[in-house]
Amino acid sequence: METKNKTPFGGITISEEAIASAAIDAATSCYGVIGIANQPPKSRLRELFNVDPEPGVVVKKISGSWHVSLYLNVMYGLKLTEIITSVQDQVKYSLEKTFDIKFKAINIYIVGVEER
């Protein structure tokens, strides 16, 4: 799904892939984030048939409002609540500033904790 904005100079179409890419850049720039993880498989069947895991970022437009979900690997030894709050604030600010769209929810899922 795409979003379309009108400006005095013409129309702008923003894809979910562009939003996802910007969200990844903003999240990985935060201290404590090692990287984007794949989503955990929803069923064992996906694993048995070697279906590729889903990417670690999901962008959806639900009832006219935008939602972003990020699946992250973070550093061991840091407070998870601090990392999550920092990532949510940074991603929301970056996306709203870049695309001039309001985002209702930035959901963060910690998939792994690694020592660095």
C-alpha positions in Angstrom: 0.0 0.0 0.0 1.2 3.5 -0.7 0.2 6.9 0.6 -0.3 9.8 -1.7 0.2 13.5 -0.7 -0.6 16.5 -2.7 1.6 19.6 -2.7 1.3 22.8 -4.7 3.9 21.4 -7.1 2.2 18.0 -7.7 1.5 14.7 -6.1 3.9 12.6 -4.0 3.5 8.8 -3.6 5.3 7.2 -0.7 5.7 3.4 -0.6 5.7 1.1 2.4 9.2 0.0 1.4 10.5 3.6 1.6 9.0 4.0 5.1 10.4 0.6 6.2 13.9 1.6 4.9 13.8 4.9 6.8 12.6 3.1 9.9 15.5 0.6 9.8 18.0 3.5 9.3 16.6 5.4 12.3 16.4 2.3 14.6 19.9 1.0 13.8 21.4 4.5 14.6 20.2 4.1 18.2 22.7 3.1 20.9 22.1 -0.5 22.0 20.6 -1.8 18.8 22.8 -4.4 17.1 20.6 -4.9 14.1 17.3 -5.8 12.5 16.1 -9.4 13.2 13.8 -11.5 11.1 10.3 -12.1 12.6 10.0 -15.3 14.5 8.2 -17.9 12.4 4.5 -18.1 13.1 4.4 -21.8 12.7 6.8 -24.8 12.5 5.5 -25.5 9.0 7.4 -22.4 7.7 10.6 -23.9 9.2 10.0 -27.4 7.9 9.5 -26.2 4.3 12.4 -23.7 4.5 10.2 -20.7 3.8 12.2 -17.5 4.1 11.6 -15.7 7.3 9.7 -12.5 7.1 11.7 -9.2 7.2 12.2 -7.5 10.5 10.1 -4.5 9.8 6.3 -4.3 9.0 4.6 -1.2 7.8 0.8 -1.2 7.8 -2.0 1.4 7.3 -4.8 0.4 9.6 -8.0 2.5 9.6 -6.3 5.5 8.1 -3.4 5.5 10.5 0.1 4.2 10.1 1.7 1.5 12.3 5.4 0.3 12.2 6.6 -2.8 13.8 10.4 -3.5 14.2 12.0 -6.7 15.3 15.4 -6.0 16.8 18.5 -7.6 18.2 20.0 -5.6 21.1 23.1 -5.4 23.2 23.4 -7.4 26.4 23.8 -5.4 29.6 21.6 -2.5 28.8 18.1 -1.7 30.1 15.6 -2.9 27.5 13.1 -0.3 28.5 15.7 2.4 27.8 16.6 1.0 24.4 12.9 0.5 23.4 11.9 4.1 24.4 14.9 5.5 22.6 14.2 3.6 19.4 10.5 4.5 19.5 11.2 8.2 19.9 13.9 8.2 17.2 11.9 6.2 14.7 8.7 8.3 15.2 10.6 11.6 15.0 12.6 10.5 11.9 9.6 9.2 10.0 7.3 12.1 10.8 10.0 14.6 9.9 11.0 12.8 6.6 7.5 11.9 5.2 5.3 14.5 6.9 2.9 11.7 8.0 1.6 11.0 11.5 2.4 7.6 12.8 0.0 6.2 15.4 2.2 3.3 16.7 5.8 2.3 16.6 6.0 -1.3 18.0 9.3 -2.7 19.1 9.9 -6.4 19.5 13.2 -7.6 21.0 14.0 -10.9 19.3 17.5 -11.4 20.6 20.0 -10.1 23.1 23.7 -10.4 22.2 27.0 -9.7 23.9 29.3 -7.3 22.1 
